[in-house]
């Protein structure tokens, strides 16, 4: 079974799409590169440290995800999507990912001021 999810962007790099292939056990990130290039990075699901859905505020209708994965560097890398994904979609993706990744999928983070 394959699950494909699309995203907006992340800290320092823009992710224009991501795909999670549960059968192949991998996360594929499509990153926008300047100028007019797309770089594709594939990460094994075993390298994912955590995935956390977030909302910019408690009352927000859109949110995003934090992806943290072991990249081989001394510290894991964290990527943040823009908060432009409908909350209902974030919830559905979170439920699907929790089924595949268990406790590596964290509870909602709310960034209330």
Backbone as a chain_set.jsonl record, in Angstrom:
{"seq": "XXXXXXXXXXXXXXXXXXXXXXXXXXXXXXXXXXXXXXXXXXXXXXXXXXXXXXXXXXXXXXXXXXXXXXXXXXXXXXXXXXXXXXXXXXXXXXXXXXXXXXXXXXXXXXXXX", "coords": {"N": [[0.841, -1.176, 0.0], [0.568, 2.162, -0.815], [1.144, 5.485, 0.151], [0.65, 8.744, -0.746], [1.52, 12.048, -0.184], [1.18, 15.568, -0.3], [3.113, 18.538, 0.07], [3.912, 21.931, 1.184], [6.355, 23.831, 1.893], [9.659, 24.061, 3.474], [11.863, 24.82, 6.255], [14.635, 26.648, 5.264], [14.815, 25.179, 2.868], [12.724, 24.549, 0.074], [10.132, 22.352, -0.01], [8.323, 20.98, -2.447], [6.748, 18.87, -2.817], [5.927, 15.766, -1.283], [6.295, 12.248, -0.986], [5.166, 9.336, 0.538], [6.001, 6.116, 0.567], [4.781, 3.305, 1.625], [5.082, 0.599, 1.057], [7.617, 0.421, -0.16], [9.0, 1.508, 1.884], [9.927, 4.196, 2.234], [10.516, 7.76, 2.259], [10.057, 10.339, 0.045], [11.32, 13.375, -0.935], [10.646, 16.247, -2.762], [12.422, 18.852, -3.681], [12.499, 22.322, -4.192], [14.852, 24.082, -6.021], [16.966, 26.853, -6.535], [18.146, 28.141, -9.576], [15.049, 27.321, -10.942], [15.11, 24.424, -10.628], [14.587, 21.058, -9.554], [15.274, 19.026, -6.889], [15.46, 15.678, -5.933], [15.125, 13.824, -3.05], [15.569, 10.848, -1.308], [14.547, 9.176, 1.578], [14.954, 6.575, 3.857], [12.264, 5.049, 5.689], [13.086, 4.038, 8.095], [15.001, 5.833, 8.924], [13.627, 7.987, 9.873], [13.149, 10.01, 12.591], [11.144, 11.422, 13.895], [7.789, 12.547, 13.226], [5.777, 15.295, 13.301], [2.641, 16.767, 13.471], [1.526, 20.157, 13.092], [-0.026, 23.23, 14.21], [-0.298, 26.706, 13.544], [-1.672, 28.274, 15.366], [-4.077, 27.61, 17.961], [-6.622, 27.962, 16.892], [-6.337, 27.836, 14.168], [-7.026, 26.951, 10.75], [-5.461, 25.704, 8.981], [-2.45, 23.772, 8.731], [0.704, 22.078, 9.232], [3.665, 20.006, 8.92], [6.372, 18.759, 10.917], [9.273, 17.21, 10.029], [11.643, 15.037, 11.201], [14.74, 13.584, 10.754], [17.358, 11.13, 10.679], [20.298, 11.967, 9.226], [22.82, 11.086, 8.907], [24.598, 12.908, 9.714], [25.934, 14.479, 12.703], [23.828, 15.484, 14.215], [20.279, 15.02, 14.035], [18.329, 16.046, 11.169], [15.868, 18.601, 10.793], [12.905, 19.316, 9.14], [10.505, 21.629, 8.108], [7.251, 22.059, 7.07], [5.334, 24.489, 5.273], [2.58, 26.186, 6.809], [0.169, 25.531, 5.364], [-1.554, 23.489, 4.774], [-4.713, 21.996, 4.763], [-6.373, 21.525, 7.864], [-7.928, 19.228, 8.212], [-6.846, 17.526, 6.277], [-4.214, 17.305, 7.223], [-4.758, 15.941, 9.588], [-5.786, 13.488, 8.566], [-3.528, 12.527, 7.167], [-1.762, 12.297, 9.306], [-2.986, 10.265, 10.832], [-2.769, 8.099, 9.033], [0.017, 7.899, 8.821], [0.703, 7.356, 11.48], [-0.234, 4.787, 11.759], [1.67, 3.426, 10.262], [4.171, 4.216, 11.299], [3.991, 4.284, 14.025], [4.814, 5.227, 17.343], [6.627, 7.14, 16.552], [5.305, 9.108, 15.275], [4.197, 12.045, 16.402], [2.083, 13.855, 18.792], [-0.16, 16.637, 18.111], [1.313, 19.847, 17.669], [0.926, 23.051, 18.886], [1.352, 26.411, 18.154], [0.729, 28.727, 19.841], [0.74, 32.22, 20.521]], "CA": [[0.0, 0.0, 0.0], [1.363, 3.369, -0.962], [0.469, 6.709, 0.545], [1.339, 9.924, -1.275], [1.043, 13.269, 0.442], [1.856, 16.73, -0.873], [3.426, 19.583, 1.031], [4.276, 23.262, 0.706], [7.768, 24.175, 1.958], [10.318, 23.805, 4.748], [12.887, 25.74, 6.706], [15.863, 26.7, 4.461], [14.625, 24.552, 1.561], [11.314, 24.438, -0.254], [9.655, 21.054, -0.453], [7.128, 21.222, -3.23], [5.946, 17.646, -2.775], [6.546, 14.593, -0.666], [5.598, 10.984, -1.16], [5.545, 8.284, 1.47], [5.7, 4.816, -0.013], [4.851, 2.357, 2.73], [5.582, -0.685, 0.545], [9.064, 0.535, -0.358], [9.582, 1.96, 3.14], [10.731, 5.391, 2.015], [9.961, 9.1, 2.135], [10.714, 11.037, -1.05], [11.1, 14.813, -0.898], [10.926, 16.981, -3.992], [12.819, 20.164, -3.196], [12.714, 23.373, -5.169], [16.189, 24.67, -5.976], [17.127, 28.026, -7.377], [16.965, 28.584, -10.294], [14.223, 26.403, -11.737], [15.524, 23.024, -10.551], [13.983, 20.255, -8.494], [16.136, 17.956, -6.406], [14.686, 14.622, -5.287], [15.874, 13.165, -1.977], [14.833, 9.705, -0.768], [14.946, 8.854, 2.94], [14.272, 5.367, 4.331], [11.408, 5.287, 6.853], [13.849, 3.688, 9.291], [15.8, 6.99, 9.32], [12.763, 9.02, 10.43], [13.168, 10.084, 14.043], [9.785, 11.799, 14.284], [6.945, 13.384, 12.386], [4.824, 15.964, 14.188], [1.75, 17.744, 12.845], [1.458, 21.382, 13.884], [-0.899, 24.343, 13.861], [0.327, 27.947, 13.981], [-2.434, 28.661, 16.556], [-5.13, 26.642, 18.292], [-7.814, 28.184, 16.064], [-5.973, 27.817, 12.745], [-7.697, 25.955, 9.921], [-4.425, 25.034, 8.204], [-1.268, 23.42, 9.506], [1.785, 21.461, 8.484], [4.393, 18.927, 9.576], [7.807, 18.76, 11.181], [9.921, 15.928, 9.759], [12.992, 14.939, 11.75], [15.319, 12.319, 10.314], [18.804, 10.952, 10.827], [20.881, 12.143, 7.897], [24.209, 10.65, 8.918], [25.344, 13.961, 10.412], [25.92, 14.257, 14.155], [22.497, 15.819, 14.704], [19.218, 14.798, 13.04], [17.844, 17.235, 10.461], [14.432, 18.825, 10.913], [12.328, 20.063, 8.041], [9.185, 22.123, 8.471], [6.431, 22.488, 5.943], [4.54, 25.693, 5.502], [1.307, 25.852, 7.466], [-0.86, 25.791, 4.356], [-2.301, 22.259, 4.499], [-5.968, 21.993, 5.51], [-6.277, 20.761, 9.104], [-8.555, 17.926, 7.973], [-5.867, 16.744, 5.526], [-3.118, 17.008, 8.149], [-5.26, 14.903, 10.497], [-5.857, 12.225, 7.824], [-2.153, 12.083, 6.917], [-1.202, 11.896, 10.603], [-3.55, 8.95, 11.175], [-2.171, 7.094, 8.147], [1.428, 7.749, 9.188], [0.786, 6.729, 12.802], [-0.404, 3.364, 11.523], [2.905, 2.873, 9.693], [5.378, 4.58, 12.043], [3.758, 4.157, 15.46], [5.066, 6.343, 18.257], [7.474, 8.177, 15.941], [4.387, 10.181, 14.889], [3.891, 12.719, 17.655], [0.827, 14.585, 18.902], [-0.196, 17.975, 17.532], [2.01, 20.977, 18.294], [0.236, 24.316, 18.633], [2.257, 27.526, 18.398], [-0.005, 29.916, 20.268], [1.614, 33.268, 21.068]], "C": [[0.885, 1.238, 0.0], [0.528, 4.579, -0.553], [1.275, 7.88, 0.018], [0.694, 11.168, -0.687], [1.818, 14.438, -0.148], [1.998, 17.829, 0.161], [3.771, 20.896, 0.357], [5.76, 23.52, 0.743], [8.338, 23.902, 3.33], [11.335, 24.875, 5.058], [14.139, 25.572, 5.841], [15.75, 26.049, 3.084], [13.126, 24.496, 1.308], [11.015, 23.038, -0.735], [8.348, 21.302, -1.177], [6.209, 20.011, -3.272], [6.684, 16.612, -1.948], [5.674, 13.393, -0.895], [6.086, 10.026, -0.09], [5.066, 6.981, 0.862], [5.896, 3.776, 1.075], [5.384, 0.997, 2.281], [7.097, -0.666, 0.393], [9.768, 0.993, 0.917], [10.442, 3.2, 2.992], [9.882, 6.655, 1.923], [10.746, 9.788, 1.026], [10.319, 12.504, -0.994], [11.497, 15.418, -2.239], [11.17, 18.419, -3.577], [13.046, 21.13, -4.341], [14.101, 23.96, -4.953], [16.254, 25.845, -6.935], [18.242, 27.772, -8.369], [16.314, 27.427, -11.047], [14.698, 24.953, -11.773], [14.749, 22.347, -9.44], [14.95, 19.138, -8.158], [15.259, 16.954, -5.668], [15.595, 13.899, -4.297], [15.004, 12.042, -1.432], [15.429, 9.327, 0.583], [14.233, 7.568, 3.357], [13.431, 5.684, 5.567], [12.13, 4.952, 8.147], [14.7, 4.85, 9.791], [14.956, 8.1, 9.936], [12.766, 8.914, 11.948], [11.773, 10.436, 14.55], [9.107, 12.594, 13.181], [5.914, 13.979, 13.326], [3.956, 16.929, 13.394], [1.708, 18.995, 13.711], [0.42, 22.347, 13.327], [-0.217, 25.618, 14.327], [-0.365, 28.523, 15.218], [-3.507, 27.609, 16.79], [-6.319, 26.752, 17.351], [-7.532, 28.171, 14.569], [-6.726, 26.715, 12.01], [-6.711, 25.22, 9.013], [-3.217, 24.777, 9.099], [-0.213, 22.812, 8.612], [2.438, 20.368, 9.297], [5.832, 19.33, 9.866], [8.291, 17.347, 10.879], [11.31, 15.978, 10.368], [13.541, 13.584, 11.348], [16.824, 12.323, 10.516], [19.42, 10.986, 9.442], [22.31, 11.614, 7.805], [25.102, 11.689, 9.565], [25.247, 13.685, 11.912], [24.553, 14.534, 14.761], [21.461, 15.496, 13.62], [18.808, 16.119, 12.389], [16.347, 17.355, 10.664], [13.975, 19.723, 9.782], [10.911, 20.422, 8.431], [8.451, 22.545, 7.212], [5.802, 23.832, 6.269], [3.227, 25.263, 6.142], [0.127, 26.134, 6.544], [-1.678, 24.552, 3.987], [-3.561, 22.271, 5.361], [-5.854, 21.066, 6.723], [-6.851, 19.354, 8.942], [-7.586, 16.992, 7.235], [-4.691, 16.355, 6.41], [-3.534, 15.878, 9.087], [-5.294, 13.539, 9.799], [-4.46, 11.669, 7.563], [-1.503, 11.591, 8.205], [-1.701, 10.513, 11.003], [-2.934, 7.841, 10.329], [-0.712, 6.832, 8.518], [1.593, 7.067, 10.536], [0.618, 5.214, 12.669], [0.872, 2.698, 11.031], [4.123, 3.084, 10.584], [5.208, 4.554, 13.564], [4.071, 5.404, 16.25], [6.061, 7.373, 17.726], [6.632, 9.328, 15.408], [3.863, 10.785, 16.183], [2.515, 13.37, 17.622], [0.975, 15.973, 18.293], [0.622, 18.954, 18.352], [1.237, 22.219, 17.9], [1.144, 25.466, 19.052], [1.493, 28.79, 18.772], [0.961, 30.941, 20.858], [1.411, 33.436, 22.569]], "O": [[1.852, 1.317, 0.758], [-0.655, 4.669, -0.882], [2.466, 7.993, 0.309], [-0.528, 11.314, -0.695], [3.0, 14.299, -0.462], [1.129, 18.028, 1.01], [3.905, 20.974, -0.864], [6.4, 23.437, -0.305], [7.603, 23.552, 4.254], [11.631, 25.732, 4.225], [14.646, 24.458, 5.704], [16.552, 26.365, 2.205], [12.344, 24.403, 2.255], [11.566, 22.581, -1.737], [7.38, 21.779, -0.584], [5.057, 20.098, -3.697], [7.914, 16.586, -1.918], [4.452, 13.507, -0.988], [7.287, 9.921, 0.157], [3.868, 6.775, 0.668], [7.023, 3.409, 1.409], [6.067, 0.318, 3.048], [7.778, -1.619, 0.771], [10.989, 0.883, 1.025], [11.542, 3.272, 3.54], [8.705, 6.619, 1.563], [11.976, 9.814, 1.066], [9.134, 12.839, -1.004], [12.567, 15.124, -2.773], [10.246, 19.123, -3.17], [13.698, 20.801, -5.332], [14.474, 24.294, -3.829], [15.662, 25.819, -8.013], [19.252, 27.193, -7.968], [16.998, 26.651, -11.714], [14.69, 24.324, -12.831], [14.307, 22.998, -8.493], [15.391, 18.396, -9.036], [14.41, 17.341, -4.865], [16.678, 13.429, -4.647], [13.831, 12.257, -1.128], [16.643, 9.177, 0.724], [13.013, 7.482, 3.222], [13.834, 6.496, 6.399], [11.819, 5.523, 9.192], [15.089, 4.864, 10.959], [15.508, 9.062, 10.47], [12.433, 7.874, 12.516], [11.277, 9.837, 15.504], [9.75, 13.215, 12.335], [5.25, 13.252, 14.066], [4.476, 17.816, 12.717], [1.841, 18.908, 14.931], [0.045, 22.292, 12.156], [0.388, 25.628, 15.399], [0.278, 29.187, 16.032], [-3.803, 26.809, 15.902], [-6.959, 25.746, 17.043], [-8.426, 28.473, 13.778], [-7.028, 25.67, 12.586], [-7.07, 24.242, 8.357], [-2.996, 25.473, 10.09], [-0.224, 22.998, 7.396], [1.851, 19.855, 10.25], [6.426, 20.137, 9.15], [7.759, 16.384, 11.431], [12.079, 16.891, 10.068], [12.901, 12.556, 11.568], [17.471, 13.371, 10.523], [19.113, 10.152, 8.59], [22.935, 11.686, 6.748], [26.24, 11.39, 9.928], [24.554, 12.759, 12.334], [24.163, 13.879, 15.727], [21.728, 15.673, 12.432], [18.93, 17.182, 12.998], [15.634, 16.352, 10.705], [14.582, 20.757, 9.504], [10.196, 19.61, 9.019], [8.976, 23.299, 6.393], [5.756, 24.243, 7.428], [2.818, 24.108, 6.024], [-0.792, 26.874, 6.895], [-2.413, 24.564, 2.999], [-3.484, 22.527, 6.562], [-5.311, 19.965, 6.626], [-6.303, 18.396, 9.486], [-7.518, 15.802, 7.541], [-4.22, 15.219, 6.361], [-2.751, 14.965, 9.35], [-4.874, 12.539, 10.382], [-4.232, 10.47, 7.721], [-0.783, 10.593, 8.203], [-0.919, 9.68, 11.463], [-2.615, 6.769, 10.842], [-0.263, 5.686, 8.529], [2.523, 6.282, 10.721], [1.261, 4.45, 13.389], [1.129, 1.537, 11.347], [5.013, 2.235, 10.626], [6.167, 4.777, 14.303], [3.654, 6.504, 15.888], [6.312, 8.38, 18.388], [7.16, 10.401, 15.118], [3.173, 10.123, 16.959], [1.864, 13.434, 16.579], [2.081, 16.425, 17.999], [0.625, 18.899, 19.582], [0.928, 22.423, 16.726], [1.646, 25.49, 20.176], [1.603, 29.809, 18.09], [1.881, 30.589, 21.597], [2.065, 34.274, 23.191]]}, "num_chains": 1, "name": "protein.A"}
